Amino acid sequence: MLGTDKGKNKMAITKETIEDKIEIVGDYKAIQVRTATIIKEDEVELTRSFHRHSLDCVSSVKNDDDSWTHTDTDVSSESAEVQAIATAVWTTAIKNAKKAANEANIEG
């Protein structure tokens, strides 16, 4: 009979989002983050999909007067783990090298 739950087990469908891979790549220590979204029914995985994003330590813009504006990447909305990695690998030397590379690439 429709509409009754007597004697029936309810199935639990859950959605879980996890950062399942964090990589540090390249000379300027870009951080690549892969996030998995997992759909389960009664703890049995039905589907898994992925989203990726990449973070550079600094972004650079050449101004109209030929000066440069360099902005450190804000990681405050990232997970604590990504924030800790950024703090550890994005040293002043790495940021300065990335700024110089950005200027050379944009000029060239």
RASUL-V640731 format. One record per residue. N is the residue number from 1. PSI is psi in radians with two decimals (NA if undefined). Layout:
BEGIN
n = {N N}
psi = {PSI PSI}
END
This chain:
BEGIN
n = {1 2 3 4 5 6 7 8 9 10 11 12 13 14 15 16 17 18 19 20 21 22 23 24 25 26 27 28 29 30 31 32 33 34 35 36 37 38 39 40 41 42 43 44 45 46 47 48 49 50 51 52 53 54 55 56 57 58 59 60 61 62 63 64 65 66 67 68 69 70 71 72 73 74 75 76 77 78 79 80 81 82 83 84 85 86 87 88 89 90 91 92 93 94 95 96 97 98 99 100 101 102 103 104 105 106 107 108}
psi = {2.27 2.57 -0.03 2.58 0.18 2.19 0.18 2.49 2.38 2.40 2.41 2.05 2.21 2.71 2.25 2.37 2.17 2.61 1.89 -0.12 2.25 2.16 2.60 2.13 2.59 2.99 -0.50 0.31 0.84 2.49 2.13 2.26 2.21 2.24 2.26 2.35 2.11 2.21 2.22 2.62 2.09 0.80 0.11 2.15 2.21 -0.70 2.69 2.24 2.80 2.58 2.43 2.56 2.72 2.51 2.18 2.69 -0.48 2.60 2.65 2.48 2.30 2.17 2.90 -0.52 0.25 0.10 3.01 2.52 2.09 2.30 2.16 2.50 2.27 2.01 0.27 -0.41 -0.03 2.93 2.82 -0.62 -0.78 -0.71 -0.75 -0.70 -0.79 -0.77 -0.69 -0.70 -0.39 1.26 2.95 -0.70 -0.75 -0.78 -0.74 -0.68 -0.70 -0.70 -0.82 -0.73 -0.73 -0.77 -0.75 -0.71 -0.65 -0.62 -0.72 NA}
END
